[in-house]
Amino acid sequence: MNRLSDEKSPYLQQHSTNPVDWYPWGDNAFSKAIKEDKPIFLSIGYATCHWCHVMEHESFEDEDVAELMNRVFVNIKVDREERPDIDHTYMTICQMLTGQGGWPLTIVMTPDRKPFFAATYLPKVSRPQRIGMLDLIPAIQKAWLSDRENVLESVERIKQGFTKTLDLGKGSSPLPENITAQAQDELSVRFDEVEGGFGTSPKFPSAHNLTFLINQFHGTGDKKSLHMAEFTLNKMRLGGIWDHIGYGFHRYSTDREWLLPHFEKMLYDQAMLLFAYAECWRITDHPLFRQTIFELTEYIDECLTSPEGAFYSAEDADSEGEEGKFYVWNFEEIQNLLSPEESELFINIFEIADNGNFRDESTGQKTGANIPHLKFDLFDIAKKTDRDPNHLKDKIDQIRLRLKKEREKRIRPLLDDKILTDWNGLMIASLARAGSLLNEEKFIKKAENAWETINHYCVRKDHSLLHRLKDGDAAIAGMADDYAFLVYGLIELYQATFKPIYLETAINIQERFDDLFYDKEFGGYFFTSKTAVPLLGRQKEIYDGAIPSSNSVAALNLSRLFSMTGKSDYNDQFQKLFQAFSDPISDAPAGYTAALQAWEQSQNGVSQIIITLPEFTEDTVSNINKLRKIAPPGSTFLLKTNPNADHINKIAEMMKNYEVKDQLTIYVCSQFVCKNPVHSYDEAIDMLTQ
């Protein structure tokens, strides 16, 4: 066992038996490097990363490579999900030097943390266009010992290049008036009319793009926007990226058709897609989308929920050293497990082939393995084959459960059971939103349970946050994602339950976020706290990649907090944030769709629906949910009753202006103007649909 054996991270634990003398990130490693005058080999990855496993098996478990690494370097392992601050910094360096990024991320740097070499996956032995570890290590040793001057010159050039990236978020120009239309046009050009999604392959879910398009339809009535989102969500749900046996979405599709996934399952994908399916369902009433929402929460319950109610990070792609082995089936296996009638039905509907239904990525040959997927949903299949759709679904469910039971006998992929504050914030928001749209109290309760766990372990008395919880141990100072995403979750929890404590806590954490992360000179939020140990410089993030950036979600929060409290500081920070990032957003709007959702809503005037009534009744929330289903995107709801009047008045002083009367009163406001109050939910519905 090496020095990683005492670490909480499942990823670091995976490497605790390597012959490489790994150190966790910390003073001990850097002190040793300085004392022994050795460069540092920094390897960054995560527990469910397939190519991280490959590099470990080829190199870090190999005695020859390990001997070289231990002799030449001080070796540090970092879990990118535990330390996204470290990952963001050195990933920027890798992208600067190589034009690409990914994991495992490999950095070689001086003892004072300044990099001079960057790469991603490296094999043990050199291949065309990719140096191997056995050649790289002696070359770096020679340069370090014999050509230090050149190494330090490289360090300085890289440092200067990195410094330029710190200018991101220092703009001062307004956004173009038609910026959201530009983003919609860019997505439209890339839209795959045949298979859905954007571009060719690989295809990522990028749920925030879909939610942006759904909101565009709401705001403009553009049917093409709705079609792109609805068609893509349908194609993903039918394809192999969806686990038709155990539910849940895999990470992304390696092909155009959404058939062959990268098999890992990430919490943030489940959260963002749950939100997107709920938003699209509220417009389309698509029965498959509603079914997907319930099945997705079933997967989350079964596989990603801790005993305390918070959510684990991910499930691996690999088992028994092979990606996807847990999930695929061969033809004979299906026939042996099911009756002739059942196997024929399953084979025909889920496109199972005797020689396999997908090709190996490297050889292009059929593998003999099958990924269950659909060409059409069961409702359409029943209609085309003149079957009763309910009977067909019941039959498929019986078969699915039998196959699932058999699959559970296999060796399951690793569960990364660390709990991250930021990703839990996303899931809390999505469950609360889906619960309120579908009027499902149990979804909202799951969100509340998760919040109670995060609040107990990861929220300090001063409302600062901790990033990671594992085995009851909360650690690592929170970063911008933690604050922005948790505030986002709390706002949705308030919107779903109308418990003032959630809104109050959101405001308190936002205040701490502003104190520790806000750039008072230019606007926007740094990724790291002003109290954090500095790396190469404090960066800001606005690009919406696999998940929305911290500044995009912060913009959504600021807009809604301004709407709910009337506090002008929130609006000032909102406006300044978009000025700070106006240049990159203007250059490529489709890369910032989460941010532009907030911008579009502010331009349209976020609607406020303020409801006063003497007290809660059994049907209060369900009636409000009817309003929620038709309200414009970004609308905020505030509820004032006699029991909560003092509390809500304290949190949002503007609520003092709304008196609780003897009857239900609903105010619909937009663009700082309120319409005449009405006294029934039906009248409010009519007002919102005009």
C-alpha positions in Angstrom: 0.0 0.0 0.0 1.3 3.5 -0.9 0.4 6.9 0.6 -3.0 6.9 -1.0 -4.4 4.1 1.2 -5.7 6.6 3.8 -7.4 8.8 1.3 -11.2 8.9 1.0 -11.4 9.3 -2.7 -12.4 6.0 -4.5 -10.2 7.0 -7.4 -7.1 7.5 -5.1 -8.0 4.2 -3.3 -7.9 2.5 -6.7 -4.2 3.4 -7.0 -3.3 2.6 -3.4 -1.7 -0.7 -4.3 0.3 0.6 -7.3 4.0 0.1 -7.1 4.2 3.8 -8.0 5.1 5.8 -4.8 2.0 8.0 -5.1 1.5 11.1 -2.9 -1.8 12.9 -2.5 -1.7 16.6 -3.3 -0.2 18.4 -0.4 2.8 19.9 1.3 4.6 16.6 1.9 4.9 15.9 -1.9 6.1 19.4 -2.7 8.6 19.5 0.2 10.1 16.2 -1.0 10.4 17.5 -4.6 12.1 20.6 -3.4 14.5 18.8 -1.1 15.4 16.1 -3.7 15.3 18.6 -6.6 12.9 16.3 -8.6 10.2 17.3 -11.1 6.6 16.3 -10.2 4.6 13.9 -12.2 1.0 14.9 -11.7 -1.7 12.5 -12.8 -5.4 13.6 -12.7 -8.4 11.4 -13.3 -11.5 10.0 -11.7 -12.9 6.7 -10.5 -15.2 5.9 -13.4 -12.8 7.0 -16.2 -12.1 4.2 -18.7 -8.8 5.5 -20.1 -7.6 6.2 -16.5 -8.0 2.4 -15.9 -6.1 1.6 -19.1 -3.2 3.8 -18.2 -3.1 2.4 -14.6 -3.0 -1.2 -15.9 -0.4 -0.5 -18.6 1.9 1.7 -16.7 1.1 2.4 -13.0 0.8 -1.3 -12.2 4.0 -2.1 -14.2 7.1 -2.6 -12.1 9.5 -1.2 -14.8 7.5 2.0 -15.3 7.0 2.4 -11.6 10.7 2.0 -10.9 11.5 4.8 -13.4 8.7 7.1 -12.0 9.9 6.6 -8.4 13.5 7.3 -9.3 12.9 10.4 -11.5 9.8 12.1 -10.1 7.8 12.8 -7.0 4.4 11.4 -8.1 1.1 13.0 -7.2 -2.4 11.6 -7.8 -5.5 13.9 -7.9 -9.2 13.0 -8.2 -10.5 15.7 -10.5 -14.0 15.4 -8.9 -12.6 16.1 -5.5 -10.3 18.9 -6.7 -11.8 20.5 -9.7 -9.8 23.6 -9.0 -6.5 21.7 -9.6 -8.0 20.0 -12.6 -9.3 23.3 -14.2 -5.9 24.9 -13.8 -3.8 22.2 -15.3 -6.4 21.2 -18.0 -6.1 24.8 -19.2 -2.3 24.2 -19.6 -2.9 20.9 -21.4 -5.3 22.5 -23.9 -2.8 25.4 -24.4 0.1 23.1 -25.2 -1.6 20.2 -27.1 -4.9 21.7 -28.4 -6.9 19.1 -26.6 -7.8 17.8 -23.2 -9.3 14.8 -21.4 -8.5 12.3 -18.7 -6.2 10.9 -17.5 -4.5 14.3 -17.5 -0.7 14.1 -17.3 1.4 17.0 -16.2 5.1 17.3 -15.4 6.0 20.3 -13.4 8.7 21.9 -11.3 8.6 21.5 -7.5 7.0 25.0 -7.3 4.0 23.7 -9.3 4.8 25.3 -12.6 4.2 22.9 -15.6 6.5 22.2 -18.5 4.9 19.1 -20.1 1.3 18.1 -20.6 -0.5 15.2 -22.2 -3.5 13.0 -21.6 -3.3 9.2 -21.9 0.1 7.8 -22.4 0.8 4.1 -23.2 3.7 2.2 -21.7 5.5 1.8 -25.0 5.6 4.5 -27.7 3.2 4.4 -30.6 3.0 6.5 -33.8 2.1 10.1 -32.7 2.0 9.1 -29.0 5.2 8.8 -26.8 5.2 6.0 -24.3 6.1 6.2 -20.6 9.3 4.2 -21.1 10.6 6.8 -23.5 9.1 9.9 -21.9 10.6 9.5 -18.4 14.3 9.2 -19.5 13.8 12.1 -21.9 12.4 14.3 -19.1 15.1 13.2 -16.7 17.8 14.1 -19.2 16.2 17.5 -19.8 15.9 18.2 -16.1 19.5 17.2 -15.3 21.3 18.4 -18.4 19.2 21.2 -19.9 17.5 22.9 -17.0 17.8 26.3 -18.6 15.6 25.2 -21.5 13.1 23.6 -19.1 12.8 26.8 -17.1 12.4 28.9 -20.3 9.5 26.6 -21.2 8.0 27.1 -17.8 8.1 30.9 -18.2 6.5 30.8 -21.7 3.7 28.5 -20.4 3.2 30.8 -17.4 2.9 33.8 -19.7 0.4 32.0 -21.8 -1.7 30.9 -18.8 -1.7 34.5 -17.5 -3.6 35.6 -20.6 -6.4 33.1 -19.8 -7.0 35.1 -16.6 -8.3 37.9 -18.7 -11.5 35.9 -19.3 -14.3 37.7 -17.4 -12.9 41.2 -17.6 -15.1 42.5 -20.4 -17.3 45.6 -20.2 -19.5 45.5 -23.4 -23.2 44.7 -23.5 -24.4 41.6 -25.2 -25.9 41.9 -28.7 -29.7 42.2 -28.7 -30.2 39.1 -30.8 -27.7 36.9 -28.9 -30.2 34.1 -28.0 -31.4 34.0 -31.6 -27.8 33.6 -32.7 -27.3 30.7 -30.3 -30.5 29.0 -31.6 -29.3 29.5 -35.2 -25.9 27.9 -34.3 -27.6 24.9 -32.8 -29.9 24.6 -35.7 -27.0 24.4 -38.2 -25.4 21.6 -36.2 -28.7 19.7 -35.6 -28.8 16.2 -36.9 -32.2 15.9 -38.6 -32.1 12.1 -38.8 -30.7 11.1 -35.4 -31.2 14.1 -33.2 -28.5 15.8 -31.2 -25.8 18.1 -32.6 -22.9 17.2 -34.9 -22.0 13.7 -35.8 -20.1 11.7 -33.2 -19.4 11.5 -30.3 -22.7 12.9 -29.1 -23.1 14.2 -25.6 -26.5 14.8 -23.9 -25.7 18.5 -23.1 -29.1 18.8 -21.4 -28.7 22.5 -20.9 -28.8 23.0 -24.7 -32.1 21.2 -24.8 -33.6 23.2 -21.9 -32.4 26.4 -23.7 -34.3 25.3 -26.8 -37.4 24.4 -24.9 -37.3 27.9 -23.3 -36.8 29.5 -26.7 -40.1 27.9 -27.8 -41.8 29.3 -24.7 -40.5 32.8 -25.4 -40.8 33.0 -29.1 -43.1 30.2 -30.2 -40.3 28.9 -32.5 -41.4 25.3 -33.3 -38.0 24.4 -34.7 -36.5 24.9 -31.3 -39.1 22.6 -29.6 -38.6 20.0 -32.4 -34.8 19.9 -31.9 -35.2 19.3 -28.2 -38.1 16.9 -28.3 -36.6 14.9 -31.2 -33.3 14.6 -29.4 -34.8 13.6 -26.1 -36.8 10.9 -27.8 -33.8 9.6 -29.8 -31.7 9.4 -26.7 -34.4 7.6 -24.7 -34.8 5.0 -27.5 -31.1 4.5 -28.1 -28.4 2.5 -26.3 -27.3 5.5 -24.3 -30.3 4.7 -22.1 -30.0 1.5 -20.1 -33.2 -0.3 -21.0 -32.7 -3.0 -18.4 -31.6 -1.1 -15.3 -32.5 2.5 -16.4 -30.3 5.6 -16.2 -28.3 7.4 -18.9 -24.8 6.5 -19.9 -22.2 9.2 -20.3 -22.4 9.9 -24.0 -22.8 8.1 -27.4 -19.6 7.2 -29.4 -21.6 7.1 -32.6 -24.2 9.2 -34.4 -27.1 7.0 -33.7 -27.0 7.1 -29.8 -26.4 3.3 -29.9 -22.9 2.6 -28.5 -22.4 4.5 -25.3 -19.4 5.3 -23.2 -20.9 3.2 -20.4 -20.2 5.2 -17.2 -23.2 6.8 -15.5 -22.7 10.2 -13.9 -25.0 11.8 -11.3 -24.8 15.2 -13.1 -26.1 13.7 -16.3 -29.1 12.0 -14.5 -29.8 15.4 -12.8 -29.6 17.6 -15.9 -31.6 15.1 -18.1 -34.3 14.7 -15.5 -34.7 18.4 -15.6 -34.8 18.5 -19.4 -37.4 15.7 -19.7 -39.6 17.3 -17.1 -39.5 20.7 -19.0 -40.2 19.1 -22.3 -43.0 16.9 -20.8 -44.7 20.0 -19.5 -45.1 21.3 -23.0 -45.7 18.1 -25.0 -47.3 15.7 -22.5 -45.2 13.1 -24.3 -46.0 9.8 -22.3 -42.5 8.4 -22.9 -41.0 11.5 -21.3 -43.2 11.1 -18.2 -42.2 7.4 -18.1 -38.5 8.3 -18.4 -38.8 10.7 -15.5 -40.2 8.0 -13.2 -37.7 5.4 -14.4 -34.8 7.8 -14.0 -35.7 8.5 -10.4 -36.1 4.7 -9.9 -32.5 4.2 -11.0 -31.3 7.1 -8.8 -33.1 5.5 -5.8 -31.6 2.1 -6.4 -28.1 2.9 -7.5 -27.0 6.4 -6.6 -28.8 7.2 -3.3 -26.9 6.9 0.0 -28.6 5.6 3.2 -28.9 9.2 4.4 -30.6 10.3 1.3 -27.8 12.2 -0.5 -26.5 11.1 -4.0 -23.4 9.3 -5.0 -21.2 10.5 -7.8 -21.1 7.8 -10.5 -21.0 4.2 -11.7 -18.0 3.0 -13.7 -18.0 2.0 -17.3 -15.7 -1.0 -16.7 -16.1 -4.3 -14.9 -13.7 -7.2 -15.0 -11.3 -4.9 -16.9 -13.6 -4.5 -19.8 -15.8 -1.5 -20.7 -19.5 -2.3 -20.9 -19.2 -5.9 -20.0 -21.9 -5.6 -17.3 -24.4 -4.1 -19.8 -24.2 -6.1 -23.1 -25.9 -9.4 -24.1 -25.2 -12.1 -26.6 -28.0 -13.7 -28.7 -27.8 -17.2 -27.2 -27.9 -15.8 -23.7 -31.2 -14.1 -24.4 -32.6 -17.2 -25.9 -31.5 -19.4 -23.0 -32.9 -17.0 -20.3 -36.3 -16.5 -21.9 -39.1 -18.6 -23.3 -39.2 -18.9 -27.2 -42.1 -16.5 -27.3 -40.4 -14.0 -24.9 -37.1 -14.2 -26.6 -38.6 -13.6 -30.1 -40.5 -10.6 -28.7 -37.4 -9.1 -27.0 -35.0 -9.8 -29.9 -37.3 -8.2 -32.4 -38.3 -5.1 -30.4 -34.8 -4.4 -28.9 -32.8 -5.0 -32.2 -30.8 -8.0 -30.9 -28.7 -9.7 -33.6 -27.0 -13.1 -33.6 -23.6 -11.6 -34.5 -24.1 -8.5 -32.3 -25.7 -5.2 -33.1 -22.6 -2.9 -32.8 -19.1 -2.8 -34.1 -15.8 -2.5 -32.1 -14.6 1.1 -32.3 -11.0 0.1 -33.2 -11.5 -2.8 -35.6 -14.9 -2.0 -37.1 -16.0 -5.6 -36.7 -19.2 -6.9 -35.1 -18.4 -8.0 -31.6 -21.2 -10.6 -31.0 -22.5 -8.5 -28.2 -25.7 -6.6 -28.1 -26.9 -3.3 -26.6 -30.7 -3.3 -26.2 -32.2 -0.3 -27.9 -35.4 0.7 -29.7 -36.2 2.0 -33.2 -39.6 3.1 -32.0 -41.2 3.5 -28.6 -43.6 0.8 -27.3 -46.6 2.9 -28.0 -45.8 3.1 -31.7 -44.8 -0.5 -31.9 -48.1 -1.6 -30.3 -50.0 0.6 -32.8 -48.1 -0.8 -35.8 -48.4 -4.4 -34.8 -52.0 -4.1 -33.7 -51.2 -4.9 -30.0 -52.7 -3.5 -26.8 -50.0 -1.0 -25.7 -50.6 -1.7 -22.0 -50.3 -5.4 -22.5 -47.2 -5.0 -24.5 -45.6 -2.8 -21.9 -46.5 -5.2 -19.1 -44.9 -8.1 -21.1 -41.7 -6.1 -21.7 -41.5 -5.1 -18.1 -41.7 -8.8 -17.0 -38.9 -9.7 -19.4 -36.9 -6.7 -18.3 -37.1 -7.6 -14.7 -36.0 -11.2 -15.5 -33.0 -9.9 -17.4 -32.2 -7.4 -14.7 -32.2 -10.1 -12.1 -29.8 -12.2 -14.2 -27.6 -9.2 -14.9 -27.2 -8.6 -11.2 -25.3 -11.9 -11.0 -22.5 -10.3 -13.0 -19.7 -8.4 -11.4 -21.0 -4.8 -11.2 -19.0 -1.8 -12.2 -17.5 0.3 -9.4 -19.7 2.7 -7.6 -18.0 6.0 -6.8 -19.7 6.6 -3.5 -18.3 10.0 -2.6 -21.0 12.7 -2.3 -20.3 16.0 -3.9 -22.1 19.2 -2.9 -22.3 20.7 -6.3 -23.7 17.6 -8.1 -26.2 17.1 -5.2 -27.3 20.7 -5.7 -28.1 19.9 -9.3 -30.1 16.7 -8.4 -32.0 18.6 -5.6 -33.0 21.2 -8.1 -34.1 18.6 -10.7 -36.1 16.5 -8.3 -37.8 19.5 -6.8 -38.7 20.9 -10.3 -39.9 17.5 -11.6 -41.9 16.9 -8.5 -43.7 20.2 -8.8 -44.4 19.9 -12.5 -45.7 16.3 -12.2 -47.3 17.0 -8.8 -45.2 14.1 -7.3 -44.6 14.8 -3.6 -42.2 11.8 -3.4 -39.7 13.5 -5.8 -39.7 16.6 -3.6 -39.2 14.6 -0.5 -36.1 12.9 -2.0 -34.7 16.4 -2.7 -35.4 17.5 0.9 -33.7 14.4 2.2 -30.6 15.1 0.2 -30.5 18.7 1.4 -30.8 17.6 5.0 -27.7 15.5 4.6 -25.7 18.1 2.7 -26.8 20.7 5.3 -25.8 18.6 8.2 -22.3 17.7 6.9 -21.2 20.2 4.3 -22.7 23.6 5.4 -20.8 25.4 8.1 -22.3 27.8 10.6 -21.0 30.8 8.6 -22.7 29.3 5.5 -19.5 28.4 3.8 -19.4 25.0 2.1 -17.4 21.9 2.0 -17.1 20.1 -1.3 -16.9 16.4 -0.6 -18.6 14.0 1.9 -17.3 10.4 2.2 -18.0 7.9 5.0 -19.3 10.7 7.3 -16.2 12.9 6.7 -16.8 16.2 5.0 -13.7 18.0 3.6 -12.2 20.2 0.9 -13.3 23.9 0.9 -16.2 24.5 -1.5 -15.6 26.0 -4.9 -17.8 28.1 -7.1 -19.8 25.2 -8.4 -20.7 24.1 -4.9 -22.1 27.5 -4.0 -23.9 28.2 -7.3 -25.4 24.8 -7.7 -26.6 24.4 -4.1 -28.2 27.9 -4.1 -29.9 26.7 -7.3 -31.2 23.6 -5.6 -32.5 25.6 -2.6 -34.3 28.0 -4.8 -36.1 25.1 -6.5 -36.8 23.5 -3.1 -38.5 26.7 -2.0 -40.4 27.0 -5.3 -41.7 23.4 -4.8 -42.5 23.5 -1.0 -42.9 27.2 -0.1 -41.0 26.6 3.1 -39.3 30.0 3.7 -36.3 28.4 5.4 -35.1 27.2 2.0 -35.2 30.7 0.5 -33.6 32.1 3.6 -30.7 29.6 3.4 -30.3 30.2 -0.3 -29.8 33.9 0.4 -27.4 33.2 3.2 -25.2 30.9 1.1 -25.4 33.4 -1.8 -24.1 36.1 0.5 -21.2 33.9 1.5 -20.6 33.1 -2.1 -20.4 36.8 -2.9 -18.0 37.5 -0.1 -15.6 34.7 -1.1 -15.8 34.5 -4.9 -17.3 37.7 -6.4 -15.0 39.9 -8.6 -16.0 43.4 -7.3 -13.9 45.0 -10.1 -15.2 43.3 -13.2 -18.1 41.2 -12.1 -18.7 37.4 -12.2 -17.3 34.8 -9.9 -13.9 33.3 -9.6 -13.8 29.5 -9.4 -11.8 29.4 -6.2 -12.3 31.3 -3.0 -10.2 34.3 -2.0 -9.0 32.2 1.0 -7.9 29.2 -1.1 -4.2 28.4 -1.6 -3.4 30.0 -5.0 -2.2 27.8 -7.9 -1.2 29.7 -11.1 -4.0 32.3 -10.8 -7.7 32.6 -10.1 -9.7 31.6 -13.1 -13.4 32.2 -14.0 -15.6 29.8 -15.8 -18.5 30.6 -18.1 -18.4 27.9 -20.8 -21.2 25.4 -20.5 -19.6 22.0 -21.1 -20.8 18.7 -19.7 -22.6 20.7 -17.1 -23.4 24.4 -16.8 -20.6 26.7 -15.6 -20.7 28.2 -12.1 -21.2 31.7 -13.5 -24.1 30.5 -15.7 -25.9 29.0 -12.8 -25.0 32.0 -10.6 -26.7 34.2 -13.3 -29.9 32.1 -13.0 -29.8 32.4 -9.3 -29.2 36.2 -9.3 -32.1 36.7 -11.6 -34.5 34.7 -9.5 -33.3 36.1 -6.2 -33.9 39.6 -7.5 -37.4 38.6 -8.6 -38.2 37.0 -5.2 -36.7 39.7 -2.9 -36.7 42.9 -5.0 -33.1 43.5 -3.8 -31.4 45.6 -6.5 -27.9 44.3 -5.7 -28.8 41.0 -7.2 -29.8 42.7 -10.5 -26.6 44.8 -10.5 -24.5 41.7 -10.1 -26.4 40.0 -12.8 -25.9 42.8 -15.3 -22.2 43.1 -14.4 -21.7 39.4 -14.8 -22.9 39.5 -18.4 -20.7 42.5 -19.2 -17.7 40.6 -17.8 -18.3 37.6 -20.1 -19.7 39.5 -23.1 -16.8 38.8 -25.4 -16.7 34.9 -25.3 -20.5 34.7 -25.3 -20.8 37.0 -28.3 -18.1 35.0 -30.2 -19.8 31.6 -29.9 -23.3 31.9 -28.2 -24.1 28.2 -28.5 -21.4 27.4 -26.0 -23.2 29.4 -23.3 -26.8 28.2 -23.5 -27.2 27.9 -19.7 -26.1 31.5 -19.2 -28.3 32.6 -22.1 -31.4 31.1 -20.5 -30.9 33.5 -17.6 -30.3 36.4 -20.0 -33.3 35.7 -22.1 -35.5 35.4 -19.1 -34.3 38.8 -17.8 -34.9 40.4 -21.2 -38.5 39.1 -21.3 -39.1 40.2 -17.7 -39.2 37.3 -15.2 -42.7 36.8 -14.1 -43.6 36.8 -10.5 -46.7 35.0 -9.2 -47.4 36.1 -5.7 -50.1 34.2 -3.8 -51.6 35.1 -0.5 -54.2 33.1 1.4 -55.0 32.6 5.1 -53.4 29.1 5.4 -52.3 26.1 3.5 -55.0 23.6 2.5 -54.6 20.1 1.1 -54.9 21.2 -2.5 -52.8 24.4 -2.2 -49.6 23.1 -3.8 -51.4 21.0 -6.5 -53.4 24.1 -7.6 -50.2 26.2 -7.7 -48.6 23.4 -9.7 -51.2 23.9 -12.4 -50.1 27.5 -12.7 -46.4 26.4 -12.7 -47.0 24.1 -15.7 -48.0 27.0 -17.9 -46.0 29.9 -16.4 -43.2 31.4 -18.5 -39.6 30.0 -18.1 -37.9 31.5 -15.0 -41.1 32.5 -13.3 -40.9 32.8 -9.6 -43.6 31.9 -7.1 -44.0 33.4 -3.6 -46.5 32.2 -1.1 -47.6 34.2 1.9 -50.0 32.8 4.6 -50.8 33.9 8.1 -48.5 31.3 9.7 -45.4 32.2 7.5 -46.1 36.0 7.1 -43.4 37.2 9.5 -40.8 34.9 8.1 -41.4 35.6 4.4 -41.6 39.4 5.1 -38.2 39.2 6.8 -36.6 37.4 3.9 -38.2 39.5 1.1 -39.2 42.9 2.4 -41.3 43.6 -0.7 -43.8 40.9 0.6 -44.8 43.4 3.3 -46.8 45.1 0.5 -49.0 42.0 0.0 -51.6 41.7 2.7 -53.1 38.3 3.6 -56.8 38.6 3.2 -59.7 36.3 4.0 -59.6 34.8 0.5 -57.1 33.6 -2.0 -55.4 36.4 -3.9 -53.1 35.9 -6.8 -50.9 38.7 -8.3 -49.2 38.1 -11.7 -46.4 40.6 -12.3 -44.0 41.0 -15.1 -41.5 43.8 -16.2 -42.1 45.4 -12.8 -45.8 45.8 -13.4 -48.6 43.8 -11.7 -52.0 43.0 -13.2 -55.1 43.4 -11.2 -55.3 40.6 -8.5 -57.6 37.6 -9.0 -59.2 35.3 -6.5 -59.2 31.9 -8.2 -56.6 29.6 -9.8 -58.7 29.4 -13.0 -58.6 33.2 -13.4 -54.8 33.1 -12.9 -54.5 30.4 -15.5 -56.5 32.6 -17.9 -54.2 35.5 -17.2 -51.0 33.4 -17.8 -52.3 32.0 -21.0 -53.3 35.3 -22.6 
